[in-house]
Amino acid sequence: MKTEPELHAPILLCDEHGRLNPDAVGWSRRPLHRCNLRGHWLRKKRWNYWAITTDTHLFSLTLTHLDYAALAFAYFLDFATHEFIEQTVLHPFGRRLVLPEGVEGDVLFEDPRLRMLMADDGTNVRLVTESPDFGGMSLEASFTVIRPPGQESVNVVIPWSRSRFQFTSKQEALPARGEVRLGDRRIPFDGFACLDFGRGVWPYRGFWNWAAASGVQGGRTVGLNLGGGWTDGTGMNENGFVVDGRVTKVHDDLRFEYDPADFMRPWRIRTRATDQVDLLFEPFFERVAKTDALIVRSEVHQMIGRFSGSVTTVDGERIAIDRMVGWAEEHRARW
């Protein structure tokens, strides 16, 4: 089983020509990379994805820049009723959206149909989404996300080649509080936030599995980040989890076992060479997002559900997982 190099000092992702800096390949416990992307027209991909979960609801907001377009989308799910609302706004060429090179920074997306603010000072994050017509209702969503002192995360550079590469910062189990207003309804959110921060230069065809979850298990705060497909054969992966703010990097690749003809059937997610990760995922809702615009095609099956099983920390402590809320997904893209 491979051991991925750990980085300890700030570093540039790219060299002066926009190619991958070889010294940037590795993982770290906090974001250290400045994603100074340049060139590679149409191949650069940038996104900030946030999801806030409680035991009863999920709200997500995302800003994405694909070089040729900017996308903002938000969605809401009530676990009990399966009420689901999603809204997407596209700006061709994305001239109005500038995403920062690092995790910290402020991002504002303004459109008459959908407004988003992501203000991140490294310690606290303010997230705001507003829409006059969100499934036929007005939407006002506002959250405060806190990074506890010393909180660690999974930060990784995936090197397909010097010209194709990706930096990802996966930050789980961040305490979050806020409120979603849908028309006259007020829905309190007191739970956890997950950040998926991505910056890179991608090949035209992409495939990945991603699973994430956050919650309190046996009095411990636990956050999972598990992936596969897109990292295969690179010598690196995005697998890891945090327990009470301390990260365990999982160097073993994962096996995602599920039925692509019926995503609602239970999934098994396990490490290939060890028993460090052994989880059963039981979906209760399927979110499908499809784009088919000639040369650009994307299909995501994001399953919302609950994880049970166990993970084992770097110190050998087995952490039992019992019906923790999260998601697992399959994504196929030509972009």
C-alpha positions in Angstrom: 0.0 0.0 0.0 1.3 3.4 -1.0 2.2 6.2 1.5 1.4 9.6 0.1 3.9 12.5 1.0 2.7 15.0 3.6 3.3 18.7 2.9 4.0 21.2 5.7 4.6 24.6 4.1 2.7 26.9 1.7 3.4 26.1 -2.0 2.3 27.1 -5.5 0.2 24.6 -7.4 1.6 25.6 -10.8 4.9 26.7 -12.2 5.3 29.9 -14.3 4.0 28.1 -17.4 0.8 26.9 -15.7 2.0 23.3 -15.5 1.8 21.3 -12.3 4.6 22.1 -9.8 6.0 18.6 -9.0 6.8 19.7 -5.4 3.1 20.4 -4.9 2.0 16.8 -5.1 1.1 15.5 -1.7 -1.5 15.9 1.0 -1.7 18.3 4.0 -3.8 18.7 7.2 -4.7 22.3 6.3 -4.9 24.1 3.0 -1.4 25.1 1.9 -1.7 25.4 -1.9 -2.2 28.6 -3.8 -4.0 27.5 -6.9 -2.3 29.9 -9.4 -4.0 28.4 -12.5 -3.2 29.9 -15.9 -3.5 28.9 -19.6 -5.2 25.6 -20.4 -8.2 27.4 -21.9 -11.5 25.4 -21.5 -9.9 22.8 -19.3 -9.6 24.8 -16.0 -12.3 23.9 -13.4 -12.9 25.8 -10.2 -15.7 25.3 -7.6 -16.7 26.0 -4.0 -19.4 23.5 -2.9 -21.0 23.8 0.6 -23.5 21.5 2.1 -25.1 21.9 5.5 -26.8 18.9 7.1 -28.8 18.3 10.2 -30.7 15.1 11.3 -33.7 16.4 9.4 -32.6 18.6 6.5 -29.9 19.4 3.9 -29.1 22.7 2.2 -26.4 23.1 -0.4 -25.0 26.0 -2.3 -22.3 25.9 -5.0 -20.4 28.3 -7.2 -18.6 26.7 -10.2 -16.4 28.2 -13.0 -15.8 25.9 -16.0 -13.7 28.4 -18.0 -16.5 28.7 -20.6 -19.4 29.2 -18.1 -20.2 30.0 -14.5 -22.8 28.1 -12.6 -24.6 28.8 -9.3 -26.9 26.3 -7.9 -28.7 25.6 -4.6 -30.9 22.8 -3.3 -32.9 22.0 -0.3 -34.1 18.6 1.0 -36.5 17.7 3.8 -35.7 14.2 4.9 -39.1 13.4 6.3 -41.3 14.6 3.5 -38.8 14.3 0.7 -39.6 17.8 -0.4 -36.8 18.8 -2.8 -36.2 22.1 -4.5 -33.2 22.9 -6.7 -32.3 26.0 -8.7 -29.5 26.5 -11.2 -28.4 29.7 -12.9 -25.8 29.7 -15.7 -23.7 32.6 -17.0 -21.9 31.9 -20.3 -18.2 32.6 -20.1 -18.5 33.4 -16.4 -17.2 36.9 -16.5 -19.1 38.0 -13.4 -17.6 35.2 -11.2 -14.1 35.3 -9.8 -13.1 32.5 -7.5 -10.1 33.0 -5.2 -6.9 31.0 -5.6 -7.1 29.8 -1.9 -9.8 28.5 0.4 -10.0 31.8 2.2 -11.6 34.8 0.6 -15.0 36.3 -0.3 -17.0 35.3 -3.4 -20.2 37.1 -4.5 -22.5 35.9 -7.3 -25.3 38.3 -8.2 -28.2 37.6 -10.6 -31.8 38.6 -10.4 -32.8 35.0 -10.1 -30.2 33.9 -7.5 -27.7 35.6 -5.3 -24.9 34.0 -3.3 -22.3 35.1 -0.9 -19.5 33.0 0.5 -17.3 35.0 2.9 -14.4 33.0 4.4 -11.8 34.6 6.7 -10.2 31.2 7.6 -12.0 31.0 11.0 -15.6 31.8 10.3 -17.6 31.4 7.1 -20.8 33.3 6.2 -23.0 31.7 3.6 -26.0 33.5 2.1 -28.4 32.5 -0.6 -31.4 34.5 -1.8 -33.9 33.8 -4.6 -37.3 35.4 -5.4 -38.5 32.2 -7.0 -37.2 29.0 -5.5 -39.7 26.4 -6.5 -42.4 29.0 -6.5 -41.4 30.5 -3.1 -39.0 33.1 -2.0 -35.7 31.8 -0.5 -33.5 33.4 2.1 -30.8 31.1 3.6 -28.1 32.2 5.9 -25.5 30.2 7.8 -22.5 30.7 10.0 -19.8 28.0 9.8 -17.1 27.8 12.4 -13.7 26.2 12.0 -12.7 25.2 15.6 -9.1 26.0 16.5 -6.7 23.3 15.2 -9.4 21.7 13.1 -7.7 19.5 10.4 -8.9 18.6 7.0 -8.0 16.5 3.9 -6.1 18.6 1.3 -4.7 16.7 -1.7 -3.2 17.3 -5.2 -4.1 14.6 -7.7 -1.5 14.4 -10.6 -2.8 12.9 -13.8 0.1 14.6 -15.6 2.0 17.9 -15.6 -0.8 19.3 -17.7 -3.8 17.7 -16.0 -4.1 17.9 -12.2 -6.5 18.9 -9.4 -6.2 20.4 -5.9 -9.0 19.6 -3.5 -9.7 20.7 0.0 -12.3 18.5 1.7 -13.4 20.0 5.1 -15.9 18.0 7.1 -17.6 18.2 10.5 -17.5 22.0 10.7 -20.1 23.3 13.2 -22.8 25.3 11.4 -25.9 27.2 12.4 -28.4 29.1 10.4 -31.9 29.3 9.0 -33.6 28.6 5.7 -36.7 30.7 4.9 -39.0 29.3 2.3 -41.9 31.7 1.8 -43.5 32.0 5.3 -41.7 29.0 6.7 -38.6 29.2 8.8 -36.5 26.1 9.1 -33.7 26.2 11.7 -30.3 24.5 10.8 -28.1 23.4 13.7 -25.7 20.8 12.4 -22.5 20.5 10.3 -21.1 21.9 7.1 -18.9 20.3 4.5 -16.7 22.2 2.0 -15.6 20.8 -1.3 -13.1 23.3 -2.7 -11.6 22.3 -6.1 -9.2 23.9 -8.5 -7.5 22.2 -11.4 -7.0 21.4 -15.0 -9.2 18.5 -16.0 -9.3 16.0 -18.9 -12.3 16.1 -21.1 -13.8 12.9 -19.7 -14.2 12.5 -16.0 -15.7 9.9 -13.6 -15.8 9.9 -9.8 -17.4 8.5 -6.7 -17.6 10.7 -3.7 -19.0 10.0 -0.2 -19.1 12.4 2.7 -20.8 12.6 6.1 -20.6 14.5 9.4 -22.1 14.0 12.8 -21.6 13.0 16.4 -21.0 9.3 17.1 -20.6 8.0 20.6 -19.8 11.5 21.9 -17.1 12.0 19.2 -17.4 14.5 16.3 -16.7 12.6 13.1 -16.4 13.7 9.5 -15.8 11.3 6.5 -14.4 12.1 3.1 -14.1 9.1 0.7 -13.5 9.0 -3.0 -12.5 6.9 -6.0 -12.5 6.6 -9.7 -10.9 9.9 -10.6 -7.8 9.3 -8.5 -7.1 5.8 -9.7 -3.6 5.2 -10.8 -2.2 8.5 -9.7 -0.5 7.4 -6.5 -2.7 9.8 -4.5 -6.3 9.8 -3.3 -8.7 12.0 -1.4 -9.6 9.5 1.4 -9.6 10.5 5.0 -11.7 11.3 8.0 -11.6 13.6 11.1 -12.3 12.6 14.6 -12.6 15.5 17.1 -10.8 17.7 14.7 -7.8 15.4 14.0 -7.4 13.9 10.5 -6.5 10.4 9.7 -5.3 10.1 6.1 -6.4 6.8 4.5 -3.6 5.9 2.1 -5.4 2.8 0.8 -7.7 3.2 -2.2 -11.4 2.4 -1.7 -13.9 0.0 -3.3 -17.3 1.4 -4.0 -19.8 -1.4 -4.5 -23.3 -0.4 -5.7 -25.8 -1.1 -8.4 -25.7 1.5 -11.2 -29.1 0.2 -12.4 -30.6 0.9 -9.0 -28.7 3.6 -7.0 -31.3 3.3 -4.2 -30.0 -0.2 -3.2 -27.4 -0.2 -0.3 -23.8 0.7 -1.1 -20.7 -0.8 0.4 -17.6 1.3 0.8 -14.4 -0.4 1.9 -10.6 0.0 1.8 -9.1 -2.4 -0.7 -6.1 -3.8 1.2 -7.2 -3.2 4.8 -10.3 -3.0 7.0 -9.6 0.6 7.9 -12.8 1.7 6.3 -15.8 -0.6 6.3 -19.1 1.1 5.8 -22.7 0.4 4.6 -24.5 3.3 3.1 -28.3 3.1 2.9 -29.9 5.8 0.7 -33.3 7.3 1.3 -33.3 9.9 -1.5 -31.8 10.2 -5.0 -30.9 13.6 -6.5 -30.3 13.5 -10.2 -28.6 16.4 -12.0 -28.2 16.1 -15.8 -26.7 18.5 -18.4 -26.7 17.6 -22.1 -25.4 20.5 -24.2 -23.7 19.0 -27.2 -20.0 18.7 -26.2 -20.8 19.3 -22.5 -22.5 16.4 -20.7 -22.8 15.7 -17.0 -24.8 13.2 -15.0 -24.8 13.1 -11.2 -26.6 10.6 -9.0 -26.2 12.0 -5.5 -27.7 9.6 -3.0 -28.7 11.1 0.4 -28.7 8.5 3.2 -27.1 7.1 6.3 -23.7 5.4 7.0 -23.1 2.6 9.4 -20.0 0.5 10.0 -16.6 1.6 11.3 -13.4 3.5 10.5 -10.0 3.1 12.3 -7.8 6.0 13.2 -4.1 6.3 12.6 -3.7 5.4 16.3 -5.6 2.2 15.9 -8.8 3.3 17.5 -12.0 1.9 16.0 -14.8 4.4 15.6 -18.2 2.9 15.3 -20.5 4.7 12.8 -24.3 4.3 13.4 -26.7 5.8 10.8 -24.7 9.0 10.3 -26.3 11.4 7.7 -24.3 12.0 4.5 -24.3 11.2 0.8 -22.6 9.0 -1.8 -22.6 9.8 -5.5 -21.6 8.7 -9.0 -20.6 11.5 -11.5 -19.9 11.0 -15.2 -18.9 14.1 -17.2 -17.6 15.2 -20.6 -16.7 18.8 -19.9 
